[in-house]
Amino acid sequence: MLVERMTKNLSTESIFSRKYGLLGKEEAHENAKRIEQLCFASADGHFKKEPDGDGSSAVQLYAKETSKMMLEVLKKGPRTASEPEAPVADTPLEPGDNVLDISGGKRAFIEADEAKELLSPLTKPGNSYNRICFSNRSFGLDAANVAGPILESVKNQLTEVDISDFVAGRPEDEALDVMRIFSKALEGSVLRYLNISDNALGEKGVRAFSELLKSQENLEELYVMNDGISEEAAKALSELIPSTEKLKVLHFHNNMTGDEGAVYVAEMVKRSPNLESFRCSATRIGSDGSITLSEALGTCTHLKKLDLRDNLFGVDAGIALSKTLPKLPDLVELYLSDLNLENKGTVAIVNALKRSAPQLEVLELAGNEINAKAAPALAECLAAMQSLKKLTLAENELKDDGAVIIAQSLEDGHEDLRALDVSTNMLQRVGARCFARAVANKPGFVQLNINGNFISDEGIDEVKDILKSGKNSLDVLGPLDENDPDGEPDDGDEEEDDKDGNDDDEEDGLDSRLQNVKVEEDD
């Protein structure tokens, strides 16, 4: 659809065509196809390096680069008879033609003949390729035997290698043989970037890459995600890589590491003092392993991004992490959702952040059983974080009592705030209104997520009125399809047992709190 739209725009009369000339439909289509392929590859590469994002920044890059390249084509004008046709790019080319990316299209098996054709650019004398991406293509043994000698011939010029998801659907023995062929071919290359994710490695797979891993002493980025990294595999990985001193990015997302494997991950972390981005989310690490890992992270004083989501930390590991956080003065993004931190672990962490990380831009604490009792400490922390761009507190138990306190901490300042997620927090009318007021006048604010709560229809109308009357439009309000206007929060052990769930009574009950935090009542 984008190619068709660009073709139409490039071949339609405009102020540019009047100045530079009008492209014919065929030439416009060639350029549109080339632009789309280049921009998609660039955006896809951006997304793969930020796999924990929601894709919005990749889409923005896609749109921005597309517009930029269209303008360049328009200003260049139609091709003259003496000019050669521009080739349709198969790869995300940059100046110097230095990237060979065959990952586009549907996942597919590759056999010998296709491998020879796809990798033929690497065989041309004088080529300057230093980055390759073979992801999403499944190499069989015959194809690997073709690829091996080609890769060996260019290994000395390679700096980035992405062979993630390159043996999908192959029998284990064949997949291991393919890995060994690639490993042998790339042995001795001086890589700064290596991605071996999505290959179901396990210990056997890690050791199949022995020759490649043993020869890497200059790695700056290593991705081993969704690879079945067990205790034994983590141990093998730690043993095989000779040096991680230069490592800046280490991502272990979605493995089966467990407490025992966390010990070996922690050893790698300790040997990586220059780490800037560490991701160890969804790795089945419990309290003991989390404490060990938290202590090891204290050596990574240059960390900017830390993602430990979806593990079994618990309170004790949360407290251990709180002791490490003051040692990370450059931290900008912190992802701590679904760690069972509860109030005690959360309070310990936010108290540490309040003093050590006022520069934080992203904070995620969803799914940690946080209730209103932790709200004052959390609010104090947030008040100190004036650079905050994204705050996620979803799937907790803040209720209106906690919402009032936290919303007030966000109302003053926080000019850079872009997204606030307080979905599924047992919020009712009062809490929803407070959060709406907190963000209504933030310049550049993008989304308020209050879905999955118990906000009455009247409360939703009030939220919409607040947003309409502020500097932001109603567009910032996220979906409400899971909101239950007739629902009531569980009483639990909090002091709400005397409330009957009526919104008017609830609002009266919170009147003093609202006045104390200077939240104005609607007429």
N, C-alpha and C positions, 0 to 999 in steps of 0.2 A: 504493500500500500504506500509506503514511504517513497519507494522508487518511482511509482506511478505519479505521485504528487510532485516529487522533485522534477520529473520529466516534464510535467505540465508547466511548472513554474519556470523552468529553464528555457522552455520553448515558447513562452507567451510574451507578448509585447509588454515592455515595462520601461521605467526610466533608465535602467541599465542597458537594455537592448537598444534603446534609441541612441545611447552614447557609445556603446561598445560593439553593437551588432547582435542580431538574433540567431540563436542556435537552432539548427534543424532538429526535428524530433528524434532522428536516429542518434545524432551526436549528443543530444540532451539525455537520451536514455543510457547511452554508454557512460556518460559522466555520473548520472544518478546512481547507476549500479555500482560504479567504482567507489563513489562517496559513501554509499550505504555500507558496503563491505568494510571499508577502512574504519569508519566510525563505529560500526558494531564491534569489530575486533578490538578496537581501542577501549570501548566501554566494557566489553566482556573481560578484557585483561584487568581493567580497573576493579571490576566486581570480584574477580577471583582473588585479588590481593586484599580485599576487604570483605571476606565471606560472611562476617557476622552482621553486615549491614542489611538494610531492607531493599537495596537496589536503587534507591532514589537518586543517589549521587551518580551512579552509573548512567541512569536515564538522562540526568541533567547534562552529563558529559556528552552522551550520544547526541542530544539535541543541539548542544552548543557547537560541537565540532561539525555537525551536519550543516548548520547555518553558516558557519565560517567557511567551509569548503565550497558551498554553493555560491557564496559571494565571490570567492576567488575565481570560480569558473565563469560567472557572469562578467566579471571585470576583464577576464582574459579574452572574452568574445569567442565567436565561432572559429573553428580550425581552418586555416588556409589550405589550399591544395597541396602545398609543399610540406606541410606538417604531417608526421606519421600519426596514426590513430593511437590514442592512449590505451594501453592494455588494461583489461579488467583484472583487478588485483585479487589474488587468492589468499593473500597474507596481509597482516597489519603492518604495512611497510612504513618505515621511518627513513629519514635521510640516511643514505648509504645502503638502502635495501638490506637491513641487517636482521630481519625476523622471518623465519619460515614457520608458519602456523597452518597445520592441516586439520585443526580441530573443528572447523565449521561444518554445519549440516548435521544430519542425524547420526547417532552412534552407529558405526558399521564395522564389520570385520574387514581386515585388509589382508590380501594375499600377495604373493611375490610380485606379480606384474604391476599391480596398483602401487605397491610400495616403491618400486623402481621409478614409476612415473611421478609420484608425489614428491619423492626425495631428489628428483633429478636436478633441481636448482642447486643443491649442495655439491653436485659433481662438476659444475661449471668452473673452469680455471679462473682464479682471481676473484671468486665470490667473497662477499664480506659478511656473510651470515654469522652472527655471534649469539643469536637467541633462537631456540627452537621450541615449538609446542606441538606435541603429538597426542594430546589429550583427546578423549572421546573417540579414538580409533583403536580397534582391537587388533593387535598384531599376533598373527599365528607364527609358527616356527619358521616356515618358509619366508614369510615377510621379514621376520627378524634377521634371518641369514642374509637377506638383501640389505637391510638397514645397517647391520653391524659394520661392514667395511666402509660404507659411506660415512657413518658417524665417526669412525676411527680416523678417517682422512681429514676431518674438519675439527676434531676434538680440541686441538691446540688453540683454535680461535673462538671456541664457545665459552660464553660466560653465564648464560642462563639456559636451563634445561627443564622443561615441563613434560614429564612422562606420567602424569596422573591419568588414571582410568584408561590404561593402554593395553590391558589384557582381559577385559571384561568378557565373560562367557566362555573363556578357554578352560579346558581341564587343568587341574592343579599342576600336574607334571609338565604340561606344555607351557603354562604360564611361568613356572619357575625357570624353565629353560630359556624362555624369551627374556626374562629379567637378567639372567646370567649373561646372555649375548650382549644386551645393551650395557650392562655393567662393565664387561670386559672392553667393549668398544670405547666407552667414555672414561675408562681408567686413566688417570693422569691429567685430565682436563682441569683447568683452574676456574672453577665455577664460583660465582657469587650468589646464584639463585638455583635451588633445586626443589622441584615439586614431585613427590612420588605418592601423592594422595590417591585415595579411591582404588586401591589395588588389592585389597584384602590380603595384605602381606603376611601378618602373623610373623612368628620368629623365622620360619623358613624363607619368607619373602624378603625380610630384612637381610638375612645372610646371603640370599641370592644376589643382593646388591653389594656384597662385601668389597669387591675390588674397587668399585666406584667410590663407596663411602670412605674406605681407608685412605684414598688418595686426596681427600678434600680437607685442606687446611685453611682455606680462605672464604668459606661459606659465610654469607651475610644474611641469607634467607633460606629457611628450611621448612617445608610443609609436609607433614606426615599425618594427614587427616583421614578419618574413616578407613583405617588400614588394619583394623583388628590388632592393635598394639597391646598385647598382653604383658604380664610381668616379664616373661622370657624375651619377648620382642623388644621391650623397652631396655632391658639389660643389654641385648645385642646391639641396639642402636647406640647406646651410651659407650659401649666398648669399641665399636667400629670407627666412629668418627674421631680422628686423632686430635682435632682442635676445634673448639667452638668460641674461641676468644673474640673473633671478629663478627660473630653472629648477632644480628640486629632483630631478626624476626624468627620466632620459633612457634609453630602452630601444630597442636596435637588434637584438635577437635574430634569428638565422636570416636573414641576408642574404648577398649575394655581394660584399661590400665590397672585400675584397682589400687588399693593401698600399697601393695607390694611393688607394683610397677611404678608408683609415684616416687618411690625411693630413688629409682634410676633416672627418672625424669628430673628429680631434684638435683641429682649429681650433674646432669647436663646444664641445668640452670646455674648452678654454682660456678661452673666453668665458663659461663657466658656473661661476663661483667658488662658488656656493651649492649645487651638486649634492650630494644626499644618497644617491641610488641611481642607479648607472650599470650598464647591462647591454649588453655587446657580445659576446655568446656566439654561436658557430657562424656566424662572418662571414668565414671563409676568410682571415683576416689572418695573414701570415707574420711572419718575424723582424723585418724592417725596419719594417713598419707597426706591429708590436707595440712596438718600442722607441720609436717616435714617440708612440704612444698612451700608453705608460707614463710618458714624460716629461711629457706634457700633463696627466696626472692629478694631477701634483704641485701644480697650482693649485687643486685641489678639496679644500680642507682640511676641509670639513664632511662628506665622504663617510662614510656609515654602511654602505652595502651596495655591494659591487663584484663583478660577475660577468663573467668573461672566458673562461668555459669553451669547450672545443672549438674552439680556434684553433691555429695552427702557430707558437707562440711560440718554442720551443727554448730552449737554455741562455742565450744572450746576452740575449734579451728577458726571461728570468726574472731575470737579474742586474740589468738595467735597472729592472725592476719593484721589486726589493728596495731600490733606492735611493730610490724614490718612497714606499714604504710608511711610512717614518718621518714623512712629512709629513701622514699621515692619522690623526690621534690619536683620531678618533671612530669608527673602523671597528669594526663589530659583526659583519658577515657578509662572508665572503670565499670566492668560488667560483673555484677555479683547476684544475679537473679537465681532463684531456685536453689538456694544453698542451705535451707533450714536454719537460718541464722537466729530466728526468733528475736524478741525485743533485746535481750541481753547482748547477743552477738552484734546486732545492728547498732545499738547504742555505742558499744565499744568502737566500732568501725567509724561511725559518723563523728564521734568525739575526736578520733585521730585525724580524720580528714579536715575537720574544722580548723585545726591548727596547721596541718601540713600541706593541704591541697586546695587552697582557695582558687587556684587557676583551673580546676576541673571543668571540662566542657560537657562530658557525658557521664551520667551516673544512672545505673540500673540496679534496682533492689527489689524487683518483682518476686512474688511467690516466696516470701520469707516469714510469713505469719506475723507481720508487724501490725500492732494495733495502736490505739490512741496513747497508750502509756509511753511509747517511744517517740511520739510526735514532737514534744518539746526539744529533745536532743537533736532530732532530725531537722527541725525548723531552724535551730541555731546554726547548724552546719550549712544548710541551704542559704541562709542569709549571708554567710561569708563567701559563698560561691557565686560571685557576680558575673563570671564568664560562662555560666552554665547555658548550654544550648539544648540539651535533651535530658529530660528527667523521666524515669520509668519507675512507678511504684505500684504497678498493676498486681492484681491477685493477692492483696493483703487484706487486712481487717481494720482499716483506719476508721471507718464509719464517719459520721458527721463531726464528732468530737475531734478526731484527729485531723480531718480535712480543714476545719476552721483554722487550726494552729498552723498547719503547713502552708495553706493558701496565703495566709498573712505574710509568711516569710518570703514568699515569691512576689508579692504585690509591688513592693518598692524595689526599684532598680531592675536587675536581670534583663537588661535591654537586648541581650543576645539570645534569649530563650526562644526556641523554635518549636519544640514539641513537648507536651506533657501528657503522660499516660497514667491515669488513676482509675482505669477500668477495673471492674470486679473488686470493689472495696466496700460493699454494703453501704454505699453513699445514698442519701436521700436528697430531698429538695435543698436543704441548707448547705450541705457540703458541695453539691453541684454548683449552686449559685456562687459560693466563695471561690471555687476554682475558676469559674467563668470570669468573675471580677478580676482575679489575679492576672489573667492573660489578655483581657479585652483590649488593652492599650499597648501591648508589646509590639514594637515595630518589627516586622518580618516574621511574626509568629505564624506557624503553619498548621498545627493540629492539636486540638484538645480531645483526648479520648476519655469519655466518661461512660462508655458502654458497659453492659453487664452489671449495672447497679439497680437500685430500687427508687428511681426518681419518678415522682408523679408526673402526670401529663401537665399539670399546672407548673410544676418545677421545670420541666423541659421548656415550656413556653417562656418562663422567666429567664432561663439560661440564654435562650435565643435572643430575647430582648436586650439582655446585658451585652451580648456580643455585637448585636446590630448597633447599639448606641456607642460602642467603643471605636477605636481606630481600625480594628480588624473586622472583616465581614463575617457573615454566618458561615462562610466556606471553611473556616478553621474548625468547625465542629465535626467530629468524626461520626461514623455510623452509630445508630442507636437501636439496631435490630435485636440486640440481646438484653436491652434494658427491660426490667419488669416493673411497670408503674404501680402494680398492685402488691408487689412483694414487700417483705419486711425483713430487716436484718435479724440474725439470731441474737438473743440477749447475751448468751455466753455468761461470763462472770463479771461483766462490766456493769456499771451503775446505770442501767437503762431499763431495769425490770419494771419500773413503774410507768413506762410509756406504753400507750396502746397502739402505736404505729401511725396515729393521725398526724399528718404533716403540720397542721396548724398547732397542735399541742407540742410537737417536737420543736417547732420554731420558737414557741414561747419558752420551752425548756432550755433552749440554747441562747436566749436573748442576752443574758449577761455576758456569755462568752463572746458573742458577736460584738457587743459594745466594747468589751475589753480589748479586742483586737482591731477596733475601729473599722469594722465592716459595715457600711451603710445599709439600712433596710430599704427595700423598695416601697413605694407608696402603696 
